[in-house]
């Protein structure tokens, strides 16, 4: 029995969906622990691409129990669309009765709040994630379990709608929402999703007690964590090991493995400092070859070299048992490859730990170690053969962070993976 947590070690978009799908083959339960449909996990099976936003990445395996945990915020319309788009057999789905519901006013508020920030815009997906978590913290949110009780729906709406409409008026956002229309919407969601709503914490812990393998699937990445990310350019939840335990309803002591997922390079969506960003033809090449466009938004991602200073912080607060290095194939056939091993600030001092101050980070320049490139012709995935230059690159990452590498991805498909 093992409980394995999949954590994004960068700014998100690392390839967690593929890792989760791959490891789900030997798991009984896959549980999403935080985030919402601002996540975008892409899985390729038999050449077909599946884009998931709310459904756990084990849903494509029929023998897997898939749980949307209490730490997730759920847009029922998006969830229903994803379910309807699935073809063929799928795994069982359960939704925590404690997971909060993204209401129509949350999405409207997301747009109004973001527009009001002007040049300080965070770069949210506009899906209402932040406002929903805000209502949760303000204790006026609506939970999935509330949808099962008419009186509770009405009680929640009578508290939440006036406050949110006042906020919408503040941002100059018009709406025609009423308690009656939202009540009817909630009842329609109950009709479609009521059978899936349960106390998922009890179920997940039961499987753990029975000795089943359980996967906890995080969304986003450590460096947009609400606590340790590049605040305020962060998400509204905690994509960390601690967040995974809390958001899936298990004790942290039950987690036995933590897989930190990182690309062989670095990408970011939205605003904020990015020390290794490549605003040149190399960055464009990585973006085009790696198809670095948001699964949820379609926005082009900013691209740069791998940053070990970032990964040190991710490992420090998450405790990785191993690393999964994704999209290593994208760096094939380049003349040279760089890795950031430290920063230098504007006074020439070396910086070895990721700073909390964004103004200080913006003054930092990367210190690189350069590696010779490798040829893609030297890769034989079925035999687990990789060029020595690639192995040297991987060994340096592992030794620098004192973390073993367990998975290397050399393409989007399940079969384009080497296990170490």
N, C-alpha and C positions, 0 to 999 in steps of 0.2 A: 504494500500500500504506500502511496505517496501523494502528497498535495504539492503540486507544482504551480508556481505563479509566473506568468508571462508579463514582463515589465518593459515598457519602452524606455530606453536609456538616454534618448536624445530629446528632440522637440516634437516627437510623434512621427508618424508615417514611416516607421522603421521596418515594417514587415511583420508585425505581430500576428496578423491574421494567418499568414502562411505557417508560421511556427505553431500556432495553436491548432490549426487544421492538421498539421503533420503529427503532433503529439497526441491529438485526440484519438488517433487510431488505437492507442493503448490505454485510453481513459474511458471511464464510465460516465463522468460528469464534466461538462464545461460550463463555467459560470462567469458571466460578465459582472464586473464589480463596481464600475463607475462610468461617468460620462453619459453621453446620449447619442443622438444621431448626428452629432458633430464628428463622431468617429467614422472612419472609412476603412474597413478591412477587406482587402481583395484576395480572393482565393482562386487558383486556376486548377481545374480538374479535367483531365482528358482534353486539354486545349480550350476548354470553355471557362470564361472569366465570370466569377460571381462577386458582386460588390455588396457587402453587408454593412449596415450602419447601426442597427440595434440588435439583430440576431447574433447570438454567440457563434463563433467560427467553427464549432463542432456540429452545427445544424445540418451539414451536408453528409454526415455519417449517421445512418439510420439507427444504430445501436447506442447512440450517445444521448444522455439526458442533458438538455441545454437550459440553463437558468439565467434569467435576467434578474440580477441581484438587487438588494435594497438600496445600494449606492448609485444605481443608474436612474436617470430621469428619462421617462418614456413618452414619446409622441405616439399615441395609439394609431393614428392615421398612417404614419411612416411604417410602423410595425406591421400593420395589416397589409400594406402594399408589398413589403418584403416577403411576407408569408405567401401572398398570392402569386408572387413572381417565381417562387421555387417550383422546380419541375422534378417529378419523380419522388422517390422516397426521401424522407427527412427524419431527423431525430426528434425525440419528444421535446416539447417546450413548456417551461414553467416560468411564471413571473412572480416576483416577490410582492406580497400585499403591502409591503412598506416602501416600495419604489414610488417616487413622486411622478405626477402626470404633467407633461407640458401642455398647457392650455393655449387656446388661440391668442389670448392677450400677451402671453409670454413672447411669442414670436414677434408680435407688433412692437412690444417694448424693446426687444433686442435691437431692432432696426432704429428705433427712436433714440435709444441711449447711445448707440455707436455713432450715429450721425451727429449727435450733440458734442462729441469729443473733438471733432474737426481734425487737426493734424495729429492729435494724440490718439487716434483710433487704434484699438487693440488688434483688430483684424478677426473678429469673431465670425463664425459661419452664418450667423443670423437666424439660427434655428430655435432660439428661445431657451438655450441651455442655462445661461447665466441668470436670467430672470426667474427661471424655475427653481434653481438652487437658492436664489435670494428669498423667494417665498418660503422655501423649506426652512431656511435659517430664521425667518421672521415668524414662523409657526402659523402660517396661513395657507400652506400648500395643500394640495389634494393628492391623496395617495391612491395607488391602484386598488387597494382594499376598500377604499371609500366608495368606489364605483359599484360595489355589491349592495349598497344600502341607500335607498332613496332619501331617507331623512338626513343621512350623513352628507350626501352630495349637496343637498340644499343648504345645510348648515355651513359647509365649506364655501360654497359659492357666495353666500350672503356676506361672508367676511372678506373673501379674496377679490371679488369683482369691483366693489367700490374703490378699494385702494389702488388696484391696478388701472382702473379707468382714470383716477386722479393723476397717476403718473403719466399715462398716455396723453392726457390734456396738457400736462406740464411740457411734454416734448412736442406738442402740436400735432399729435397723431390721432386722426379721426378713426372712429370705430362705431359699429352698430351692434355691439354685443349686448345681450340681455341675459338675465338669470334663466329665463325660460328657454332660450335657444341653447344655452350651454348645458342646462339640465337635460334637454333632449339629446344633445350630443353625447353626454356622459352615459346615458342609458343605451345609446346605440353602440358605444364602445363595450359596455357590459355584455350586450348580446353577442358580440363578436369575440370578445377576449375573456369573458368571465370564467370559462372552463379552465383557463391556464393560471389563474390567480391563486396563490397559496402562500403559506409560510415557508418560503424556500430555505431559510436558515435551518429549519428542522430537517428538511430533506437532504441538504448537502451534508450536514453533520451525520445523518444516518448512514449515508454512503461511506463517509470516512470511517465510522465505527465498524462498518461491515468489511473494511479492508479494500474498498474500491479505489482506483486511481482517480484523482480529481484534478482538473485544470482550472486555475483562476485566470481569466483573460482580462488584462487591463486595456484601457484605451488611452490615447494621447501619449505623452512622455513625461519623464521626471522633470525636465526643464521647463514645463509649463504647469507644474504642480502649484497649487495655490499657496503652499508654504515655502517651497524651495526653488520655485521656478523664477524666471526673469520677470519678476513682479514690476509693473502691473500687466505685462504681456503674458498672461497666464490663463489657464482654464479655471473652472469654478469647483473642481473636485481634486482629489489626491491620487494621481497615477503612480503610487508607490506601493511597496510591499505592505506597509501598514494600512494603506487605503484599500488594498485588495482584500485583506482579512476582514476589515470592518464592513466593506461594501458587499461582501458575500455572506456575512453572518457567521464567521468561524473565528476561533481563537488564533492569534498569531503563532502560538506555539505549535499549532498543527501543520504549519507550512514547512515542508521538508526540502524543497528545491526552489530556487529563484533564478529564472533564466532572464538575463538582461539582453534585450534585443537592440542591436545597433546596426545601421548601415555601415558599409566600408568607407563611406564618405558622410557628409552631413547635409541635411536640408532643413529649411524652416519656411513656414507660411506666416505671413503677417509681419508686423512691425517688431522692432527691438534690435539691440546690438547683435552682431554676428561676426566675431573676430576672424574666422577663416573663410568668410564669403569670397567667392570667385566671381567678380563682375567682369569677366573676360570670355574669350572663346573656349577656354577649358570648362568654365562653369556652364556655358551654353551647351557644350558637348555632353557633359554629364546629365544635364536636364533633359536633353533630347533623347539620348541613348537610354537613360533610366526612366523615361516617361514620367518625369517628376511634375505631375499635375494633380491637384487634390482630388481624391476619390469623392469627397462630399461636395466640394465647391468648384472643382475644375481649375482653380487658380494655379498659375505657375509657381513652383516652389523655388526659393532661393537656395543655391547650392554652394558647397564649399568642401574643404578637406576635413577629414576626420579629426576630432578634437579630444585628446585624452584628458585634458584638464576638466572638461565637462563630465567625461565618464568617471573620473575619480570621485566627483561629488555624487553622481548617480549610485555608484557602488557603495559609497560611505553611508548613505541613508537607506539603501535598499538591501545591501548584503547579497550580492549576486553569487550564486553557486557556480554559474558558468555563463558564458556569452554565446549568443547566436549572431554570427556576422552575416548580414544580408546584402544582396546585390553586389557581391564581390566581382561578378562577371562584368559589371559595368566599367570597372577599372582596367579590364584586360586590354592589351594592345596599346597601352599608353607608354610613352618614353620614360616617364618618371612619375612617381606617386609620392605625395607628401602627407605627413602626419604631424599635427600640432602637439608638441610635448610640453610647452609652457607658454606664458605670455611675457611681454615686457611692457611696463607702463610708460607713461609720458616722461618719467624721470629716469628711465633706463633700468629700473629695478625688475628683477625676475619674479614672476607671479606663478606659483605652482598650484594654487587652489582657486576654484571658481568664485569670484566675488559676488556679494549680494547687491552692491551698488551698480546700477546701470550706467550712471555717469562715469564711474571709474572704469567699468568694463569697456565702454565706448572708446576710452583712451588707450586700451591695450592692443598691442600688435602680437600676432602669433610668432612663436619660435618653432621652426619646422625641422624635422628629420626627413631626409629625402631617400627614397628607395628606388632602385631600378624597376622598370615595368616588367611585365611578363606577357607571353604570347598565349592567346586562347587555344592555340593548337596543342599546347602541352597539358590540357585538362581532359581527363577521362573520368567522368562522374561515376559510372557503374563500378569502376575498379578503384575509386577513391584516390586517383592520381592527380596531383597538382604540381605546377612548376615550382622549382626550388625558390624562385624569387617571391612567389605568392606565399609559400610556407614561411619564409623569412619575415615577410610582412605580418602574417598572423602570429608568429612566435613573438615578435616585438610587442604587439598589442597585449598578448597574454602575459608576458613577463613584466611589462610596464605596470599593469594593473593588478598583477598577482591573481588573475582569474583564468581558469582553464576555458578553452573554447570547445563547445560541445556540438555546435551546428554551424555549417557553412552553406549558404544558399548561393547557387550559381545560375539561377534562372527562376522564373515564376512558378513553374510546375512542381508538383509533389516529388517527382522523380529527379528533379534538378537540385538535389540536396545531398550533402556528405555529412555523415554523423561521425564525430571523433570520440 
